[in-house]
Amino acid sequence: MPDQLDWIPADIDVDRPSNARVYDYFLGGAHNFEVDRQLAEQIIRMTPNVGDTMRANRVFLRRAVRYLAGQGIRQFLDIGSGIPTAGNVHEIAQAASPGSRVIYVDIDPVAVAHSRTILRDDPYTVVVCADLREPADLLDRARATGLLDFSRPVAILLAGVVHFLPDSDDPAAIIGRLRDAVCPGSYLLLSHVTGDGQPPEVLAAYDLSGQTDSALRLRSRAELARYFDGFTLVDPGLVFLTTWRPEPGDEPDEDPQRTAAYAGVGILAGDVRA
């Protein structure tokens, strides 16, 4: 590809949509291709609320990171971090507490390449290319950076990523491996799409994810609650995206179910190391 931008890896497949790039398009980003935009527009025509869900997920992530920083968390492992946009995890965390450390993890080559480009001068952030489906390897790569001290509390961020794992990958076991790698006082943040109470057009729109590099798996609230095994959910529990700790000035959401996604944050019990 002549005159290639530095965020485009040389071997990138531009003929098949990427979930990370479609998500970037929904957030108003510029790191996507025509094939991604076409799929996103097809989804919007079927159900305009999908774009709102993507944006609501990002708002939840920022809100939850502020909450975690307020609880004294200074280390973040953001898995499935995607393509950076304004208001990234490290920006939110470091605004609350300078020196907060963030490891961004993704498997999408555009997300990894662009993240490394924009974060190369930040000594408190590192970008790791790893697959959530291989938690042992992911953790080894994270530890190898030397950025996080796993003997002290870490926030594991799984915002909008676990729904790309099929049941055959056993997401609960994967999350369990991540949980076992962190100490008491650590947190799990999770957001995940659901089919609970959704109309047929929303379910059909999510089926289009099968055209990308990984299809979405809708899960119920009861299924998602099991992913917090070993963690204690903080108030308000596992709820629709827009109802998780709205901040002063946020517009009330009269129909939170329309986001078709749940969100929750849990703390790992035990003796906490400050």
N, C-alpha and C positions, 0 to 999 in steps of 0.2 A: 504494500500500500504506500504510494509515494507521499512525501510530505506528511508522514504519519505523526499525529500528536503524541506527546509522551505518555498520555494515559491509555493509549491503545496498544496492547501487546501485539507483537508481530504475528502470532499464530491465532488471533482471535477469530471465532466463528461468527460472521455477521449475517449468516443465512438463517439462523435459528434464534428466536427470542430468548433473552436471559431474564430470569426473575429479578435479579438485581437491577438490570437496566430498565425493565418495565416499571419497577418501583421508583427508580430515579426519575423517570418521566412523570409519574403521578405526582411526585414532589416538586416538579418544576425544574428538575436538573437538566444538564446539557450532555450528560455522559450516557447517551443511548443512540441507537441506530434506527433506521427506517423500519426495520422488521419489528423492533420493540414498540415503536410508536403505533404501528398499524394494529398490533394486538391490543395495546392499551385502549385505542380508540374503539375497537370492536367491543371490548369489555364495557366501556363507558356507554355505548349505544344500548347495551343490554340492561345495564343497571348503573346509573350515574353515581349511586352511593358507594361504589367500590373505591373511587378516588377519595371520597371522604374518609373511608376506612383507613386507607394508606396514610393519609395525613393525620388522622386521629391516633394512629399507632405511634407516629413520630412524636406527637404532642405528649402522649402517655410516657414514652421513653424519657423525654426531657424532664417531665414532672417527677417521674420516679427517681431519676438520677439526683435531682435536687433533694428529694426526700432522703435518699441514701446518704448523700453528703451531709445532710443535717443530722443523721444518725452516727456520724463519725467515720463513715466508710471513705477510705482514701485510695483504694485499689479496685480496679474494674477490669473484668474479663468480658469483653463484648463480642459474643460469638454470632456470626452471621451479620456482621456490622454493615455490610453493603457499601454503596458508593457514598462518600462523605457529602453532607449538605450543611447548610448553615445551622448552628446550634448542635454540634456534635457532642458526643458524650464527654470527651476530654475538655471541651470548652465549658460545658455546664459544670463539670466536677472541679475544674481548676478555678473557675470564677468563685465557687464556694470555698475552695481550699487550695491555694496555690501549691503546686508540687504533687497534686493527686496524679496517680499513675494509671495509664490505660493501655491494655493490649487489645488491639482490634484483630479479629480473626474472621477470615472469609475464604471461600474456595473459588469465588468468581474472579477471573483474571483481571477484568477491568476494575473491579472494586479494590483488589489488592494493589494493582499498579498505580491507580490514582491516589489511593490512600498513602502509599509510600512517597509519592511525589509531594503531596501537600504537607505531610507530617515529618519530612526528613530533617527539619531543623528543630523539632521539639524533642528534648531529651527525656521527657516523661511519657512519651507514647511510642509504641512499637506496633508494626503491622506484621501479622503472621498468616501465611497461607496454609490452611489446614482444613480438614473435613470433620464436621461434627459427628459423622457416622463412625469416626475412628477416634474416640475420646482419649485413649491412651497416648496415641501419637500427638493429638492436639495438645494435651497437657505437657508432654515432653517438650514440644516446640515452645510452648509458653514459658515453661521453667527455664529453658535454655537461653531465653533472652536476658534473664537475671533481673528483669524489671520489677516483678511482683514477689513479695515475700509470702509464700503460702502458709507460713506458720501464724500469720495474722489475717484478720478478716478480709475477705474478697467478695465483691458483688459479681455474681455470674449473671450476665445479661443475655437472655434468649428472647429478644423482641422480634416477633414475626419470622421465626426461622424453624421452629420445631414442626410447624404444619407442613414443611416440605419433606418430612421423614415419613415413609410408609410404616404401617404397623409391623411389617416384616423386619424393620430395623430395630424394633423394640425401643422406642423413645424413652420409656420409663427407665430402662436399664442404662441407657446412655446418660440420662440426667443423674441417675444414681452414681455413676462413675465420677461425674463432675462434682457431685455433692461430697463424695468420699475423699476428694482431693483438697477440700478446703476445711478450715477450722471452725469451731463454734463461733457464733457472732457474724458469720458470713451470711450473705443473702442470695436468694434466687429471684430474678425478675423474669416473668414470662408473659408474653402475649401470643394469642393463637386464634385463628379464624374458626368459626363454628357454623353449623347448620341449624342450631337451635332457633326455632321460631321464624326461620327465613322463608320468604316466598320462592316459588320455582325459578323465577328469573335470576335471583341471586345465586341459587345453587347452580344454575346453568352457566352463569358467568364464571364462577370459580372452576367449573369443569374445563374452561378454556386454558387453564394453567397447564393442562396436559400437552399443549403445543410448545411449552418452554422446556428448559433443561431439567426441570423437576416439577412434578405435579403437586398441587395442594391436597392435603388430607384434612377435611373438616372433622372436628371432634366436639363432643358434648362437654358441658361443664363438669359432669361427673368424671369423664375420662381425664380431663385436665387437672382436676383436683388431685388425682393419684400421682401426678408428676411432682407434687410438693411433699411427697413422703419424706419424713425426717425434718421438714421445715414447718414452722408455725406461720400461717398466713397473718399478715398485719391487716388492720382495718383499712378498707371495708371488705376485705376478703377477695374472692375471685368474682369479678363483676365485669359488665360491659365497659369497653375502653374509656368512654367519656365520663364514666361515673367513678373512676378511681381517683380519689382525692382531688377533685377540681379545686383550682386555686382562685383566690380573690380576683374578680374581674372576668373570670370565665363565664361565657354565656351558658345558661342552663340548657341541657339537652333534653328536649321533650320526648324524644324517641331514641334512647340509647341503644335499643336492640337493633336499630338499622345498621349499626357499624359491623354487625355480624362477627364480632371478635370479643374474646374475654381477655382480661388482664389481671395480674396479681403479683404480689411481692411477699416472699416468706423469709423468715430468719431461721438459721440453723441453731437449734438449742444446744446448751452446754456451757461450760466455763469459758468465758470470753477472754481472749488476750487483747489488751488494749494496744 
